[in-house]
């Protein structure tokens, strides 16, 4: 059974930092691309950052330079380091996984809340 469990969310002031973690089990982690998505109230879920099985990274334009995605294949964990947080970064952040060459995200975590106060 595949499980993705996010942690590290919380309340932070604008300008602060958080590091999200997503622990994966039930998958051969090194074969999966991983992504962080977020959904703010009243908005659609959007991709924030992704990292391929080979370590290539992608960021949505507004997060370049502020967010960093990384992975530890030995521990089956993917991280999202978020710096210079803004109130508009407030959302539920979800971890997702997909096998290489698969377009859709196959597995999802339950999410972790990030709230940035002004």
N, C-alpha and C positions, 0 to 999 in steps of 0.2 A: 504494500500500500504506500503510495507516494504521499509524503507530507512535506509541506513547506511551512515553517514557523518563523514569523517575523518577531523581532524585538528591538528595543531601543528608542521607541517613540516616546513622546512626552510633551511637556510645556516648556517653551524656551522663549526668551525675549528676542526681539528683532536684532539681528547682527550676531546672534549666537550660533552655536554649532550642535549638531547631533550626528551620531553614527548609528545607522540602522543595520541590523544583521538579519539574515535569513538562513536558517539551518534546514538543509534538505536531507530527507531519508527516503529509502525505498527506490532510489534511482542511482544509476551509475553517473555520479555527478559530473565527472569530466566529459561526458558525452553531451551535456545539455548546455544550451545557451540560457542565460539568466537575465531577468529584467526586473526593474523596479517601475511600477506604475503608481499613479495616484489619482484619487477622486475627491474633489472638493464638493461641498454641499451644492446641489443644484447643477452640477456640471458632469460632463462625461468623464469616464476614466481615460487617462492619457499616459502614454509612455514617458518616463522621466529619463531613464538610462538603461542601457543593455550591455551585456558583455558576452561574447561568443565563447564557445568551448575552447577556442584557441587563444582567448584573451583580448581580442579586438573589442574596442569599446565604441559606444554610440551615446550621444547626449542630445536631448532636445535643445534647441537653440538657447532658450532662456536659462538653461542650467549650466551651460558651458562655463567653466572657470569657477563655479561655486560648488558643484557636486562632483564627486568622484566615485565611480563604481569599481569594485575590485572583487576578486574571488580567491578563496583558499581551497584548492581541490583536495588537499589532504584532510581538511576538516569538513568538507562539503558545506561551506558557508559562502554566501555572497554578501558584500557590504555596500552600503551607500553612505559615504561621508558627505554631510551637508554643512556647508559653511555660509556665513553671511546670510543667514535665513531672513526671509521677509514675511510679513503677515500673509501675503498671497501664496506662500508655500504651505499654508495650513490645509491639511487634507488627511485622508486615510491613505497610507502607503502600502501597496501590495507587492509582494514578491511573486514572480511567475517563472516558469521553466518551459523550455521546448527543446526537442531534440534538434540536432544540426540538420539543416535543410528543410525543416518544418516551418511553415510560415506562422501558423496560429500558435498562441501560447496554450500549452496543453494542461498545465497544472498551476494552481493558484494557492497562495496562502490566504489567511483570513484577514490580514491587514493589521497595521499598527497606526494609531492616531498620532499625528504631529500637529501641534498647535503652536503658532508663533504669535506672540503678543506684541503690540506696538508700543 
